[in-house]
């Protein structure tokens, strides 16, 4: 089991691995799409088991565009959005980023249909 030995070596040295790293080493491939698949599987599992877990998931926001924010999820979807407290400078940057996303979205989507 070279995978387990590799992970144990990381942990023994005090290095932190993310779930994506775990999947990459577990599968034995150096490809990030395995981490994306693992994240998607975790989200689906939380919904199917009504785990009511807090996860950073992209979804509707008060800005009119989807943002990745901590959300409480379970079998009916998103129960609650935890909006982090931002400094004034951070809030301005978030407002600016959301505005750019909105403008980009408006340029490629009309009446719910992708243009182009």
C-alpha distances in whole Angstrom, upper triangle without the diagonal:
4,5,6,7,9,10,11,13,15,16,17,19,20,20,20,18,20,19,19,17,14,14,14,11,10,11,11,15,17,20,21,22,19,20,24,22,20,24,26,24,24,28,28,27,29,32,31,31,33,31,34,31,33,31,32,33,36,39,43,44,48,48,48,45,41,40,36,37,35,36,36,35,35,36,39,38,39,40,41,41,40,42,41,44,45,47,50,49,46,48,50,47,45,49,49,45,46,49,48,45,48,50,48,47,51,51,49,49,53,54,50,50,48,50,50
4,6,5,6,9,10,10,12,14,15,17,19,18,18,16,18,18,18,15,13,14,13,9,9,11,9,13,15,18,19,21,18,19,23,22,20,23,26,24,25,28,29,28,30,33,32,32,35,32,35,32,33,31,31,33,35,39,42,44,47,47,47,44,40,39,35,36,35,36,36,35,36,37,40,38,39,41,41,40,40,41,40,43,44,46,49,47,44,46,48,45,44,47,47,43,45,48,46,44,47,49,46,46,50,50,47,48,52,53,49,49,47,49,49
4,5,5,6,9,10,11,12,14,16,17,15,16,13,15,14,14,11,9,10,10,6,6,8,7,11,12,15,16,18,15,15,19,19,17,20,22,21,21,24,25,24,26,29,29,29,31,29,31,28,29,27,28,29,31,35,39,40,43,43,44,40,37,35,31,32,31,32,32,31,32,33,36,34,35,37,37,37,36,38,37,40,40,43,45,44,40,43,45,41,40,44,44,40,41,44,43,40,43,45,43,42,46,46,44,45,48,49,46,46,44,46,46
4,5,5,6,8,10,10,12,14,15,14,15,13,15,14,15,12,10,11,12,8,8,11,11,14,16,18,19,20,17,17,21,20,18,20,23,21,21,25,26,24,26,29,29,28,30,28,30,27,28,26,28,29,32,35,39,40,44,44,44,41,38,36,32,32,31,32,32,31,31,33,36,34,35,36,37,36,35,37,36,39,40,42,45,44,41,43,45,42,41,44,44,41,42,45,44,42,45,47,44,44,48,48,46,47,50,51,47,47,46,48,48
4,5,5,6,9,10,10,12,14,14,15,14,17,17,17,14,12,14,14,10,10,13,12,15,16,19,21,23,20,20,23,23,21,23,26,25,24,28,29,27,29,32,32,31,34,31,33,30,31,29,30,32,35,38,42,43,46,46,47,44,40,38,34,35,33,35,35,34,35,36,39,38,38,39,40,39,38,39,38,41,41,43,46,45,42,44,46,43,42,46,46,43,44,47,46,44,47,49,46,46,50,50,48,49,53,54,50,50,48,50,50
4,5,5,6,9,10,11,13,12,13,11,14,15,15,11,10,12,11,8,9,12,10,13,13,16,17,20,17,17,21,21,19,21,24,23,23,26,28,27,28,31,32,31,33,30,32,29,29,27,28,30,32,36,39,40,44,43,44,41,37,35,32,32,31,33,33,33,34,36,38,36,36,38,38,37,36,37,36,38,39,41,44,42,39,41,43,40,39,43,43,39,41,44,42,40,44,46,43,43,47,47,45,46,50,51,48,47,45,48,47
4,5,5,6,9,10,11,10,10,8,11,12,13,9,8,11,11,7,8,12,11,14,14,16,17,19,16,15,19,19,17,19,22,21,20,24,25,24,25,29,29,28,30,27,29,26,26,24,25,27,30,33,37,38,41,41,42,38,35,33,29,29,28,30,30,29,30,33,35,33,33,35,35,34,33,34,33,35,36,38,41,40,36,39,41,38,37,40,41,37,39,42,41,39,42,44,42,41,45,46,44,45,48,49,46,46,44,46,46
4,5,5,6,9,10,10,11,11,14,15,16,13,11,14,14,11,12,15,15,17,18,20,20,23,20,19,23,23,20,22,25,24,23,26,28,26,27,31,31,30,32,28,30,27,27,26,27,30,33,36,39,40,43,43,44,41,38,35,32,32,30,32,32,32,32,35,37,35,35,37,36,36,34,36,34,37,38,39,43,41,38,41,43,40,39,43,43,40,41,45,44,42,45,47,45,45,49,49,47,48,52,53,49,49,47,50,50
4,6,5,6,9,9,11,11,15,16,17,13,13,16,15,12,13,17,15,17,17,20,21,23,21,20,24,25,22,24,27,26,25,29,31,29,30,33,34,33,35,31,33,30,30,28,29,31,34,37,41,41,44,44,45,42,39,36,33,33,31,33,34,34,35,37,40,38,38,39,38,37,36,37,35,37,38,39,43,41,38,41,43,40,39,43,43,40,42,45,44,42,45,47,45,45,49,49,48,49,52,54,50,50,48,51,50
4,5,5,6,5,7,8,12,14,14,11,11,14,13,11,13,16,15,17,16,18,18,21,19,18,21,22,20,21,25,24,23,26,28,27,28,31,32,31,32,29,31,27,27,25,25,28,30,34,37,38,41,41,42,39,36,33,29,29,28,30,31,31,33,35,38,35,35,36,35,34,32,34,32,34,34,36,39,37,34,37,39,36,36,39,39,36,38,41,40,38,42,44,42,42,46,46,45,46,49,50,47,47,45,48,48
4,5,5,5,7,8,12,13,15,12,11,15,15,13,14,18,17,19,19,21,20,23,21,19,22,23,20,21,25,24,22,25,28,26,26,30,31,30,31,27,29,25,25,24,25,27,30,34,37,37,40,40,42,39,36,33,29,29,27,29,29,30,31,34,36,34,34,35,34,33,31,32,31,33,33,35,38,37,34,37,39,37,36,39,40,37,38,42,41,39,42,45,43,43,47,47,46,47,50,51,48,48,46,49,49
4,5,8,10,12,15,17,19,16,15,18,18,16,17,20,20,22,21,24,24,26,24,22,26,27,24,25,29,28,26,29,32,30,30,34,34,33,34,31,32,29,29,28,28,31,34,38,41,41,44,44,45,43,39,36,33,32,31,33,33,33,35,37,40,38,37,38,37,36,34,36,34,35,36,38,41,40,37,40,42,39,39,43,43,40,42,45,44,43,46,48,46,46,50,51,49,50,54,55,51,52,50,52,53
4,6,9,11,15,18,19,15,16,19,19,16,18,21,20,22,21,23,23,26,24,22,26,27,25,25,29,29,27,30,33,31,31,35,36,35,36,32,33,30,29,28,28,31,34,37,40,40,43,43,44,42,38,35,32,32,30,33,33,34,36,38,41,38,38,39,38,36,34,35,33,34,35,36,39,37,35,38,40,37,37,41,41,38,40,44,42,41,44,46,45,45,49,49,48,49,53,54,51,51,49,51,52
4,6,10,13,16,17,15,15,19,19,17,19,22,21,22,21,23,22,25,24,21,24,26,23,23,27,27,25,28,30,29,29,32,34,32,33,29,30,27,26,25,25,28,31,34,37,37,40,40,42,39,36,33,29,29,27,29,30,31,33,36,38,36,35,35,34,33,31,32,29,31,31,33,36,35,32,35,37,35,34,38,38,36,38,41,40,39,42,44,43,43,47,47,46,47,51,52,49,49,47,50,50
4,7,10,13,14,11,12,16,15,14,16,19,18,19,18,20,19,22,20,18,21,23,20,21,24,25,23,25,28,27,27,30,32,31,32,28,29,25,24,23,23,26,28,32,35,35,37,37,39,36,33,30,26,26,25,27,28,29,31,34,36,34,33,34,33,31,29,30,27,29,30,31,34,33,30,33,35,32,32,35,36,33,35,38,37,36,39,41,39,40,43,44,43,44,47,49,45,46,44,46,46
4,7,10,11,9,10,14,14,13,15,18,18,19,17,18,17,20,18,15,18,20,17,17,21,21,19,22,25,24,23,27,28,27,28,25,25,22,20,19,19,22,25,28,31,31,34,34,36,33,30,26,23,23,21,24,25,26,28,30,33,30,29,30,29,27,25,26,24,26,27,29,32,30,28,30,32,30,29,33,33,30,32,35,34,33,36,38,36,37,40,41,40,41,44,45,42,43,41,43,44
4,7,8,6,7,10,10,10,12,15,15,15,14,15,13,16,14,12,15,16,14,14,18,18,16,19,22,21,21,24,26,25,26,23,24,20,19,17,18,20,23,26,30,30,33,33,34,31,28,25,21,22,20,23,23,24,26,28,30,28,27,29,28,26,25,26,24,27,27,30,33,31,28,30,32,30,28,32,32,29,31,34,33,31,34,37,35,35,38,39,38,38,42,43,40,40,38,41,41
4,5,5,6,9,10,11,12,14,15,15,14,14,12,14,12,9,12,13,11,11,14,15,13,15,18,18,18,21,23,22,23,20,21,17,16,14,14,16,19,22,26,26,30,30,31,28,24,22,18,18,17,19,20,20,22,25,27,24,23,25,25,23,22,23,22,25,25,28,31,29,26,28,30,27,26,29,30,27,28,31,30,28,31,33,32,31,35,36,34,35,38,39,36,37,35,37,38
4,5,5,6,9,10,10,12,14,14,14,13,11,12,10,7,9,11,7,8,11,11,10,13,15,15,15,18,20,19,20,18,19,16,15,13,14,15,18,21,25,26,29,30,30,27,24,21,18,18,17,18,19,19,20,22,25,22,22,24,24,23,22,24,23,26,27,30,33,31,28,29,32,29,27,30,31,28,28,32,31,28,31,34,32,31,35,36,34,34,37,38,35,35,34,36,37
4,5,5,6,9,10,11,12,11,11,10,7,9,7,4,7,9,7,8,11,12,11,14,16,16,17,20,21,21,23,20,21,18,18,15,14,15,18,21,25,26,30,29,30,26,23,21,18,19,18,20,21,20,22,24,26,23,23,25,25,24,23,25,24,27,28,30,33,31,28,29,31,28,27,30,30,27,27,31,29,27,30,32,30,29,33,34,32,32,36,37,33,33,32,34,34
4,5,5,6,8,10,10,10,9,10,8,11,9,7,10,12,10,11,15,15,14,17,19,19,20,23,24,24,26,23,24,21,20,18,17,19,21,25,28,29,33,32,33,30,26,24,21,22,21,23,24,24,25,27,29,27,26,29,28,27,26,27,26,29,29,32,34,33,29,31,33,30,29,32,32,29,30,33,32,29,33,35,32,32,36,36,35,35,39,40,37,37,35,37,37
4,5,5,6,8,10,11,11,12,11,12,10,8,12,12,9,11,15,14,13,17,18,18,19,22,23,22,24,22,23,20,20,18,19,20,23,26,30,31,34,34,35,32,28,26,22,23,22,23,24,23,24,26,29,26,26,29,29,28,27,29,28,31,31,34,37,35,32,34,36,33,31,35,35,32,32,36,34,32,35,37,35,34,38,39,37,37,41,42,38,38,37,39,39
4,5,5,6,8,9,10,9,9,10,6,6,9,9,7,10,12,12,12,15,17,16,18,21,21,21,23,21,23,20,21,18,19,19,22,25,29,30,34,34,34,31,27,25,22,23,22,23,24,23,24,25,28,25,26,28,29,28,28,29,29,32,33,35,38,36,33,35,36,33,32,35,35,31,32,35,34,31,34,36,34,33,37,37,35,35,39,40,36,36,34,37,37
4,6,5,6,5,6,6,7,9,6,7,10,11,10,12,15,15,15,18,20,20,21,24,25,25,27,25,27,24,23,21,20,21,23,27,30,32,35,35,35,31,28,26,23,25,24,26,27,26,27,28,30,28,28,31,31,30,30,31,30,33,34,36,38,37,33,35,37,33,32,35,35,31,32,35,33,31,34,36,33,33,37,37,35,36,39,40,37,36,34,37,36
4,6,5,7,7,9,11,12,10,10,14,14,12,15,18,17,17,21,22,21,23,26,26,27,29,26,28,25,25,23,23,24,26,30,33,35,38,38,38,35,31,30,26,27,27,28,29,28,29,30,33,31,31,33,33,32,32,33,32,35,36,38,41,39,35,37,39,36,35,38,38,34,35,39,37,35,38,40,37,37,40,41,38,39,43,44,41,40,38,40,40
4,5,8,10,11,12,13,10,11,14,13,11,14,17,15,16,19,20,19,22,24,24,24,27,25,27,24,25,23,23,24,27,30,34,35,39,39,39,35,32,30,27,28,27,28,28,27,27,29,31,29,30,32,33,32,32,34,33,36,37,40,42,41,37,39,41,38,36,40,40,36,37,40,38,36,39,41,38,38,41,42,39,40,43,44,40,40,38,41,41
4,6,9,9,11,11,8,10,13,12,11,15,16,15,17,20,20,20,22,25,24,25,28,26,28,26,26,24,24,25,27,30,33,35,39,39,39,35,32,30,27,29,28,29,29,28,28,29,32,30,31,33,34,33,33,35,35,38,38,41,43,42,38,40,42,38,37,40,40,36,37,40,38,35,38,40,37,36,40,40,38,38,42,43,39,38,36,39,39
4,7,9,11,13,10,12,15,15,14,17,19,18,20,23,24,23,26,28,28,29,31,29,31,28,29,26,26,27,29,32,36,37,41,40,40,37,33,32,29,31,30,31,32,31,31,32,35,33,34,36,37,36,35,37,36,39,39,42,44,42,39,41,42,39,38,41,40,37,38,41,39,36,39,41,38,38,42,41,39,40,43,45,41,40,38,40,40
4,6,9,10,8,11,13,13,14,16,18,18,20,22,23,23,26,28,28,29,31,30,31,29,29,25,25,25,27,30,34,35,39,38,38,34,31,30,27,29,29,30,31,30,31,32,34,32,33,35,36,34,35,36,35,38,38,40,42,40,37,39,40,37,35,39,38,34,35,38,36,34,37,38,35,35,39,38,36,37,41,42,38,38,35,37,36
4,7,9,9,10,13,14,14,16,18,19,20,23,24,25,26,29,29,30,32,30,32,28,28,25,24,24,26,29,33,34,37,36,36,33,30,28,26,28,28,30,31,30,31,33,35,32,32,35,35,33,33,34,33,36,36,38,40,37,34,36,37,34,33,36,35,32,33,36,33,31,35,36,33,33,37,36,34,36,39,41,38,37,34,36,35
4,6,6,8,10,11,12,14,16,17,18,20,21,22,24,26,27,28,30,28,30,27,26,23,22,22,22,26,29,31,34,33,33,29,26,25,23,25,26,27,29,28,29,30,32,29,30,33,33,31,31,32,31,34,34,36,38,36,32,34,35,32,30,33,33,29,30,33,30,28,31,33,29,30,33,33,31,32,36,37,34,33,30,32,32
4,5,5,7,9,10,11,13,14,16,17,19,20,22,23,25,26,27,26,26,24,23,19,18,18,19,22,26,27,31,30,30,26,23,22,19,21,22,24,25,24,26,28,29,26,26,29,29,27,27,28,28,31,30,32,34,32,29,31,32,28,27,30,29,26,27,29,27,25,28,30,27,27,30,30,28,29,33,35,31,31,28,30,30
4,5,5,6,9,10,11,12,14,15,17,18,20,21,22,24,26,24,25,23,22,19,18,17,18,21,24,26,30,29,29,25,22,21,19,21,22,23,24,23,24,25,27,24,25,28,28,27,27,28,28,31,31,34,36,34,30,31,33,29,28,30,30,26,26,29,27,24,27,29,26,25,29,29,26,27,31,32,29,28,26,28,28
4,5,5,6,9,10,10,12,14,15,16,18,20,21,22,24,23,24,22,22,18,18,18,19,22,26,28,32,31,31,27,24,23,20,22,22,23,24,22,23,24,26,24,25,28,28,27,28,29,29,32,32,35,37,35,32,33,35,31,30,32,32,29,29,32,30,27,30,32,29,28,32,32,30,30,34,35,31,31,29,31,31
4,5,5,6,9,10,11,12,14,15,17,19,20,21,22,20,22,19,18,15,15,15,17,20,24,25,29,29,29,25,22,20,17,19,19,20,21,20,21,23,25,22,22,25,25,24,24,25,25,29,29,32,34,32,29,30,32,29,27,30,30,26,26,30,28,25,28,30,28,27,31,31,29,30,33,34,31,31,29,31,32
4,5,5,6,9,10,11,12,14,16,17,18,20,21,20,21,18,17,14,13,12,14,17,21,23,26,26,25,22,18,17,15,17,17,18,20,18,20,21,22,19,20,23,23,22,23,24,24,27,28,31,33,31,27,28,30,27,25,27,28,24,24,27,25,22,25,27,25,24,27,28,26,26,29,30,27,27,25,28,28
4,5,5,6,9,10,11,12,14,16,16,18,20,19,20,18,18,15,15,14,16,18,22,24,28,28,27,24,20,20,17,19,19,19,20,18,19,20,21,19,20,23,24,23,24,26,27,30,31,34,36,34,31,31,33,30,28,30,31,27,27,30,28,25,28,30,27,26,29,30,27,27,31,31,28,27,26,29,29
4,5,5,6,9,10,10,12,14,15,16,18,16,18,16,16,13,14,14,16,19,23,25,28,29,28,25,22,20,17,19,18,18,19,17,18,19,21,19,19,22,23,22,23,25,25,29,30,33,35,34,30,31,33,30,28,31,32,28,28,31,30,27,29,32,29,28,32,33,30,30,33,34,30,30,29,32,33
4,5,5,6,9,10,11,13,14,15,16,15,16,13,13,10,10,10,13,15,19,21,25,25,25,22,18,17,14,15,14,15,15,14,15,17,19,16,16,19,20,19,19,21,22,25,26,29,32,31,27,28,30,27,25,27,28,25,24,28,27,24,26,29,27,25,29,30,28,28,31,31,28,28,27,30,31
4,5,5,6,9,10,11,12,14,15,15,16,14,14,11,12,10,12,14,18,20,24,25,24,21,17,17,14,16,15,15,15,13,14,15,16,14,15,18,19,19,20,22,23,27,28,31,33,32,29,29,31,28,25,28,29,25,24,27,27,23,25,28,26,24,27,29,26,26,29,29,25,25,25,28,29
4,5,5,6,9,10,10,12,14,13,15,14,15,13,14,13,15,17,21,23,27,28,27,24,21,20,17,18,17,16,16,14,14,14,17,15,16,19,21,21,22,24,25,29,30,34,36,35,32,32,34,32,29,31,32,29,28,31,30,27,29,32,29,28,31,32,30,29,32,32,28,28,28,31,32
4,5,5,6,9,10,10,12,10,12,10,11,10,12,11,14,16,20,22,26,27,26,24,20,19,16,16,15,14,13,11,12,13,15,13,15,17,18,18,19,22,23,26,28,31,34,33,30,30,32,30,27,30,31,28,27,31,30,27,29,32,30,28,32,33,31,30,33,33,29,30,29,33,34
4,5,5,6,9,10,10,10,10,9,10,8,10,9,11,13,17,19,22,24,23,21,17,16,14,14,13,11,11,8,9,10,12,10,11,14,15,15,17,19,21,25,26,30,32,32,28,28,30,28,25,27,29,26,24,28,28,24,26,29,27,25,29,30,28,27,30,29,26,27,27,30,32
4,5,5,6,9,10,10,12,11,13,12,13,12,14,15,18,21,25,26,25,23,19,19,17,17,16,14,13,10,9,9,11,10,12,15,17,18,20,23,24,28,30,33,35,35,31,31,33,31,28,30,32,28,27,30,30,26,28,31,29,27,30,31,29,28,30,29,26,27,27,30,32
4,5,5,6,8,8,11,10,13,12,15,14,17,18,21,23,27,28,28,26,22,22,19,19,17,15,14,11,9,9,13,12,14,16,18,19,21,24,25,29,31,34,37,37,33,33,35,33,30,33,34,31,30,33,33,30,31,34,32,30,33,35,33,31,34,33,29,31,30,34,36
4,6,5,6,5,7,7,10,9,13,12,15,16,19,21,24,26,26,24,20,20,17,16,14,12,10,7,6,7,10,9,11,12,14,16,17,21,22,26,28,32,34,34,30,30,33,31,28,30,32,29,28,31,32,28,30,33,32,29,32,35,32,31,33,32,29,31,31,34,36
4,6,5,7,8,9,11,11,14,13,15,15,18,20,23,25,24,23,19,19,17,17,15,12,10,7,5,4,7,7,9,11,14,16,18,21,23,27,29,33,35,35,31,31,33,32,28,30,32,29,27,31,31,28,28,32,31,28,31,33,31,29,31,30,26,28,29,32,34
4,6,8,10,12,15,15,17,16,18,18,21,24,27,29,28,26,23,23,21,21,19,16,14,10,7,6,9,10,13,14,17,19,22,25,27,30,33,36,38,39,35,34,37,36,32,34,36,33,31,34,35,31,32,35,34,31,34,36,33,31,33,32,29,30,31,34,36
4,5,9,10,14,14,18,17,20,20,23,25,28,30,30,28,25,24,22,21,19,16,13,10,7,7,11,11,14,14,17,19,21,25,26,30,33,36,39,39,35,35,38,36,33,35,37,34,33,36,36,33,34,37,36,34,36,39,36,34,37,35,32,33,34,38,40
4,6,8,12,13,16,16,19,18,20,22,25,28,27,26,23,23,20,19,17,14,10,8,4,4,8,9,11,11,14,16,18,22,24,27,30,34,36,37,33,32,35,34,31,33,35,32,30,34,35,31,32,36,35,32,35,37,35,33,35,34,30,32,33,37,39
4,5,9,11,14,15,18,18,21,22,25,28,28,26,23,22,19,18,15,12,9,7,5,8,11,11,12,11,14,16,17,20,22,25,28,32,34,35,31,31,34,33,30,32,34,31,30,33,34,31,32,36,35,32,35,38,36,34,36,35,32,34,34,38,40
4,7,9,13,13,16,16,18,20,22,25,25,24,21,20,17,15,12,9,6,5,4,8,10,9,9,8,10,12,13,17,19,22,25,29,31,32,29,28,31,30,27,29,31,29,27,31,32,29,30,33,33,31,33,36,34,33,35,34,31,33,33,37,39
4,6,10,11,15,15,18,19,22,24,24,23,20,18,15,13,10,8,5,6,7,10,12,11,10,10,10,12,12,16,17,20,23,26,29,30,26,26,29,28,25,27,30,27,26,29,30,27,29,32,31,30,32,35,33,32,34,34,31,33,33,36,38
4,7,9,12,14,16,16,19,21,22,20,17,15,12,10,6,5,4,6,9,13,14,12,10,10,9,9,9,12,13,17,19,23,25,26,22,22,26,24,21,24,26,24,23,26,27,25,26,30,29,27,30,33,32,30,33,32,29,32,31,35,37
4,6,10,12,15,15,18,20,20,18,15,13,9,8,5,5,7,7,10,14,15,12,10,11,11,10,10,12,13,17,19,22,25,25,21,21,24,23,20,22,24,21,21,24,25,22,24,27,26,25,28,30,29,28,31,31,27,29,29,32,34
4,7,10,13,13,16,17,18,16,12,9,6,5,4,6,9,10,13,16,17,13,11,13,12,10,10,11,12,15,17,20,22,22,18,18,21,19,16,19,21,18,17,21,21,19,20,24,23,22,25,27,26,25,28,28,25,27,26,29,31
4,6,10,11,15,15,16,13,9,8,5,6,6,6,9,9,12,15,15,11,9,12,11,10,11,12,14,17,18,22,24,23,20,19,22,20,16,19,20,17,16,20,20,17,18,22,21,19,22,24,23,22,25,25,22,24,23,26,28
4,7,9,13,13,12,10,6,5,4,6,9,9,12,12,15,17,16,12,10,14,13,10,12,13,14,18,18,22,23,22,19,18,20,18,14,16,18,15,13,16,16,13,15,18,17,15,18,21,19,18,21,22,19,20,20,23,25
4,6,10,11,10,8,5,6,6,8,10,9,12,11,14,16,14,11,9,12,11,9,12,12,15,18,19,22,23,23,20,18,20,19,15,16,18,15,13,16,17,13,14,17,17,14,17,20,19,17,19,19,16,18,19,22,24
4,7,8,7,6,4,7,9,10,12,11,13,14,16,18,15,12,10,12,12,10,13,12,15,18,19,22,22,23,19,17,19,18,14,15,17,15,11,14,16,12,12,16,16,13,15,18,18,16,18,17,15,18,18,21,24
4,5,6,6,6,6,9,9,11,11,14,15,18,20,18,15,12,13,11,9,11,10,13,15,15,19,19,19,16,14,16,15,12,12,14,13,10,12,14,12,11,15,16,14,16,19,19,18,19,19,17,20,21,23,26
4,6,8,9,9,12,11,14,14,16,18,21,23,20,17,14,15,13,10,12,10,13,14,15,18,17,18,16,13,14,15,12,10,14,13,10,12,15,13,12,15,17,15,16,20,21,19,20,20,19,22,22,24,28
4,6,8,8,12,12,15,16,19,20,23,25,23,20,17,18,16,13,14,12,14,15,15,17,16,17,15,12,12,13,9,8,10,10,6,8,11,10,8,12,14,12,13,17,18,17,18,18,17,20,20,22,25
4,7,9,13,14,17,17,20,20,23,24,22,19,17,18,17,14,17,15,17,19,18,21,20,20,18,15,16,16,12,11,13,12,8,9,11,9,7,11,12,10,11,14,15,13,15,15,14,17,17,19,22
4,6,10,12,15,15,19,19,22,23,21,18,16,18,17,14,16,15,17,19,18,21,20,20,17,15,16,15,11,11,12,10,7,9,10,7,6,10,10,8,10,13,13,12,14,15,13,16,15,18,20
4,7,9,12,12,16,16,19,20,19,15,13,16,15,12,14,13,15,18,18,21,21,21,18,16,17,16,12,13,14,11,9,11,12,9,9,13,12,10,13,16,15,14,17,17,15,17,16,19,21
4,6,10,11,14,15,19,21,19,16,13,16,14,11,12,11,12,15,15,18,18,18,15,14,15,13,10,11,13,10,8,12,12,10,11,14,14,13,16,18,18,17,20,21,18,20,20,22,24
4,7,9,12,13,17,19,18,15,12,15,13,10,11,10,11,15,15,18,19,19,15,15,17,15,12,14,15,12,11,15,15,13,15,18,17,16,19,21,21,20,23,24,21,23,22,24,26
4,6,10,12,15,18,18,14,11,13,10,7,7,7,8,12,13,16,18,18,14,14,17,15,12,14,16,14,13,17,18,15,17,20,20,19,22,24,24,23,26,26,23,26,25,28,30
4,7,9,13,17,16,13,10,11,9,6,5,7,8,12,14,18,20,20,17,16,19,18,15,18,20,18,17,20,21,19,21,24,24,23,25,28,27,26,29,29,26,28,28,31,33
4,6,10,13,13,10,6,7,6,4,6,9,11,15,17,20,23,23,20,19,22,21,17,19,22,20,18,22,23,20,21,25,25,23,25,28,27,26,28,28,25,27,27,31,33
4,7,11,11,8,6,5,5,6,8,11,13,17,20,23,26,27,23,22,25,25,21,23,26,24,22,25,27,24,25,28,28,26,29,31,30,29,31,30,27,29,30,33,36
4,7,8,5,5,6,7,9,11,15,17,20,23,27,29,29,26,25,28,27,23,25,27,25,23,26,27,24,25,29,28,26,28,31,30,28,30,29,26,28,28,32,34
4,6,5,7,7,10,12,15,18,20,24,26,30,32,33,29,29,32,30,27,29,31,29,26,30,31,27,28,32,31,28,31,34,32,30,32,30,27,29,30,34,36
4,6,9,9,13,15,18,21,24,27,30,34,35,36,33,31,34,33,30,31,33,31,28,31,32,29,29,33,32,29,31,34,32,30,31,30,26,29,30,33,36
4,7,8,11,14,17,20,23,26,29,32,34,35,31,30,33,32,28,29,31,29,26,29,31,27,27,31,30,27,29,32,30,27,29,27,24,26,28,31,34
4,6,9,11,14,17,20,23,26,29,31,32,28,27,29,28,25,26,28,26,23,26,27,24,24,27,27,24,26,29,27,25,26,25,22,24,25,29,31
4,6,7,11,13,16,20,22,26,27,28,25,23,26,25,21,23,25,23,20,24,25,22,22,26,25,23,25,28,27,25,26,25,22,25,26,29,32
4,7,10,13,16,19,22,26,27,29,25,24,27,26,23,24,27,25,22,25,27,24,24,28,28,26,28,31,30,28,29,28,25,28,29,32,35
4,6,9,13,15,18,22,24,25,22,20,23,23,20,21,24,22,20,23,25,23,23,27,27,25,27,30,29,27,29,28,25,28,29,32,35
4,6,9,12,15,19,20,21,18,17,20,20,16,17,20,19,17,20,22,20,20,24,24,22,24,27,27,26,27,27,24,27,28,31,33
4,6,9,12,16,18,19,16,15,19,18,15,17,20,19,17,21,22,21,21,25,25,24,26,29,29,28,30,30,27,30,30,33,36
4,7,9,13,14,16,13,11,15,15,12,14,17,16,14,18,20,18,19,23,23,22,25,27,28,27,29,29,27,29,29,32,34
4,6,10,12,14,11,10,14,14,11,14,17,16,15,19,20,20,21,24,25,24,26,29,30,29,31,32,30,32,32,34,36
4,7,10,12,9,9,13,13,12,14,17,17,16,19,21,21,22,25,26,26,28,31,31,31,33,34,32,34,34,36,38
4,6,8,6,6,9,10,9,11,14,14,15,17,19,19,20,23,24,25,27,29,30,30,32,33,31,34,33,35,37
4,5,5,6,9,10,10,12,14,15,16,18,20,21,22,24,26,27,28,30,32,32,34,35,34,36,35,37,39
4,5,5,6,9,10,10,12,14,15,16,18,20,21,23,24,26,27,29,31,31,33,34,33,35,35,36,38
4,5,5,6,9,10,11,12,14,15,17,18,20,21,23,24,26,27,29,30,32,34,33,35,33,34,36
4,5,5,6,9,10,10,12,14,15,16,18,20,21,22,24,26,27,28,30,32,30,32,31,32,34
4,5,5,6,9,10,10,12,14,15,16,18,20,21,22,24,26,26,28,29,28,30,30,31,33
4,5,5,6,9,10,10,12,14,15,17,18,20,21,23,25,25,27,29,28,30,29,30,32
4,5,5,6,8,10,11,12,14,15,17,18,20,21,23,24,26,28,27,29,27,28,30
4,5,5,6,8,10,10,12,14,15,16,18,20,21,22,24,26,24,26,25,26,28
4,6,5,6,9,10,10,12,14,15,16,18,20,21,22,24,23,25,24,25,27
4,5,5,6,9,10,11,12,14,15,17,19,20,22,24,23,25,24,24,26
4,5,5,6,9,10,11,12,14,16,17,18,21,23,22,23,21,22,24
4,5,5,6,9,10,10,12,14,16,16,18,20,19,20,19,21,23
4,5,5,6,9,10,10,12,15,15,17,19,18,20,19,20,22
4,5,5,6,8,10,11,13,14,17,19,18,19,18,18,20
4,6,5,6,9,10,11,12,15,17,16,17,15,16,18
4,5,5,6,9,10,10,12,14,14,15,14,15,17
4,5,5,6,9,10,12,15,15,15,14,14,16
4,5,5,7,9,11,15,14,14,12,12,13
4,5,5,6,9,11,10,11,9,10,13
4,6,5,7,10,10,11,10,10,13
4,6,8,11,12,11,9,8,10
4,7,10,10,8,6,5,7
4,7,6,5,5,6,9
4,5,5,7,7,10
4,6,9,10,13
4,7,9,13
4,6,9
4,7
4
